């Protein structure tokens, strides 16, 4: 994993949300904005930043509207790592809840 790119993604809430959203499938900025409940302008800016870092790729650069984006290989690796961390955090939280209930 490129830890420099990973650090860049995790240092921004919008970047984390956009990368995680794109893990499922390629999407337009509008689809991402609706899914993660963020202004379209924030998503567009974030996608431009992610493209510059080679984390996301535009599949339809010739279009002015309705561009479709997906994660690069580095982006997929980062998103999968973020998802596994989220799952571990949820499991840890559930385990802590269980322990509190038995004391």
C-alpha positions in Angstrom: 0.0 0.0 0.0 1.1 3.5 -0.7 1.1 4.9 2.8 1.5 8.5 1.6 -1.7 8.2 -0.4 -3.4 6.5 2.5 -2.4 9.3 4.8 -3.7 11.8 2.4 -7.1 10.1 2.2 -7.6 9.6 5.9 -6.6 13.2 6.7 -9.9 14.4 5.1 -13.4 13.4 5.9 -14.7 14.1 2.4 -11.8 12.1 0.9 -12.6 9.1 3.1 -16.3 9.3 2.3 -15.8 9.7 -1.5 -13.2 6.9 -1.6 -15.5 4.6 0.4 -18.4 5.4 -1.9 -16.5 4.6 -5.0 -15.5 1.2 -3.7 -18.9 -0.2 -4.6 -19.0 0.8 -8.2 -18.1 3.7 -10.6 -20.3 6.7 -10.0 -21.0 10.3 -11.1 -20.3 13.1 -8.7 -24.0 13.6 -8.2 -24.5 10.0 -7.2 -21.7 10.3 -4.7 -23.1 13.6 -3.3 -26.5 12.0 -2.7 -25.1 8.8 -1.2 -22.8 10.5 1.3 -25.0 13.6 1.9 -22.4 16.2 0.9 -22.7 19.2 -1.4 -21.9 18.4 -5.1 -19.2 21.2 -5.1 -17.4 19.4 -2.3 -17.5 16.1 -4.1 -16.2 17.6 -7.4 -13.3 19.3 -5.6 -12.5 16.1 -3.7 -12.6 14.1 -6.9 -10.1 16.5 -8.6 -7.8 16.1 -5.6 -8.1 12.3 -5.7 -7.3 12.3 -9.5 -4.2 14.4 -8.9 -3.0 11.8 -6.4 -3.9 8.9 -8.8 -6.4 7.6 -6.3 -9.5 8.1 -8.5 -9.8 8.0 -12.3 -12.4 9.7 -14.6 -13.7 7.1 -17.1 -15.4 9.7 -19.3 -13.1 12.8 -19.4 -14.6 13.9 -22.7 -18.0 14.6 -21.1 -18.7 18.0 -19.6 -21.6 16.7 -17.5 -22.2 13.2 -16.2 -18.6 12.2 -15.8 -18.1 8.8 -14.3 -15.3 8.1 -11.7 -13.8 5.0 -10.3 -10.9 4.2 -8.0 -7.5 3.4 -9.3 -5.7 0.2 -8.0 -4.2 2.3 -5.2 -7.6 3.8 -4.4 -9.2 0.3 -4.2 -6.5 -0.8 -1.8 -7.0 2.2 0.4 -10.8 1.8 0.4 -10.6 -1.8 1.3 -8.2 -1.0 4.2 -10.6 1.7 5.4 -13.6 -0.7 5.2 -11.7 -3.4 7.1 -10.8 -0.8 9.8 -14.4 0.2 10.1 -15.5 -3.4 10.5 -12.9 -4.0 13.2 -14.0 -0.8 15.0 -17.6 -1.9 14.9 -16.7 -5.4 16.2 -14.6 -3.8 19.0 -17.5 -1.5 19.9 -20.0 -4.4 20.0 -17.5 -6.4 22.2 -17.2 -3.5 24.6 -21.0 -3.2 24.8 -21.2 -6.9 25.7 -18.6 -6.5 28.4 -20.4 -3.5 29.9 -23.6 -5.4 30.0 -22.2 -8.3 31.9 -20.5 -6.3 34.7 
